[in-house]
Amino acid sequence: MKYYGQLGFTDTREISPGVWDEVIEERNCYGDIYRKSRSLNDSGYINAEIGLSVEISILADPYVRNHINTLRYATVDGQKWIVATADTTEYPRIVLSLGGVYNDGVTNGS
């Protein structure tokens, strides 16, 4: 299955004198979805936590390669999902494993 979505990278910037914050920069990318499954975990939380188990192989450009350590999320079906791992051993292909829902840097249940 083909993939087209956005990757979210963090960049620390000075937003006012002496105040620094993480700012998200999004980049569009193409790739292939290897695996896509959904899970529901309601163990002890008021609201059940939805998980997505997806592996995406993306074709990385030099920006993605140089900023892979700041990659926070990837979009799938219009939702932002946390990038749990990024395997760069097959560059220029990078395999991303996605986990829980990304909510401005805070995961559900934290």
N, C-alpha and C positions, 0 to 999 in steps of 0.2 A: 504494500500500500504506500502511496506517495505521501510525503509530508511537505507542507508549507506553513510556516508560522514565524513567530517572533521569539527571539532570545533576549532576556533582560540581563544586562551587565551593570554592576555598581561602579560608581566613580566617586571618590571623596572630593568634595569641593567646598571652598569657603563661601558660605551663603550670605554672611555679613562679617564685618571685621572681628576676627577671633572666633567665629562660630563655624564649625565644619560639620557637614552632613553628607550622608550617602545619597547620591542622585542616580536614578536608573536611566540607562541609555539602551534603547531597544534597537535590534538589528533583525531584518528579515532573513530567513534562510530556507533552503530546500533540502530535502533528504528523503529517506525511506523509513517507514515504521516497520520494525521487526516484530514487535509484540505489543499488544494492547489489551489490558484487562482491568477491571474495576473491582474494588473490594469495599466492604462496609464494616467498620469496627465500632461497636457500641459498648465496649467494655468499660463501664464506669463513668462515662461522660454523659452529660445532660443531652447533648446533641451527638449523634453518631458521626464518626470521622470517616470521610470518604477518602479512599486511596486509589491511586491510579498506578498501575504497573505497566510502564511503557518503555520500550527501548527504541530510540530514534538514531539512525545513522545519518549525520548531516555532512554536507560538503562544506568544509570550513575555509573561509578566506583568511588572509593574514591577520586581520583584526581579531577574528575569533580565536585564532591560534595564540596570539600575543596576549589576549585578555581572558583566557579560559579560567584562570584562577578567580576571576570576579563574576563568573556566570552564576546567576541566582535562579532563573526560571526559564521555562519554555512554555509556549502556548500550545494547547491541544484543544480543538473544538471550542475555541474562544475563551478558555479558562487557563489561568496561569498555574503551572505545576512546578514544584521545587525540583531542581536538577540535583539528584542525590550523588551521581557519579558521572565522570566524563573520561572515557578511555581514548587516549590520543595515540595509541600505538600504531594505528593504521592511517596516520595523517597522509593526505588531506581529509580523510573521513574521520569523524569523531563520533563515537557511540555514546549517547546520553541516556542514562537511566533516570526516569522521573519517579517521584514519590508522592508526597501529600500536596494538598492545595497550598499555593503561595498567597499569603495575605500581607502584603507590604513588609515582608521579612519575618512575620510571625506565623508559625504553623499552628494548626488546630490542636487543642489539648495541651498547649504549653502554658 
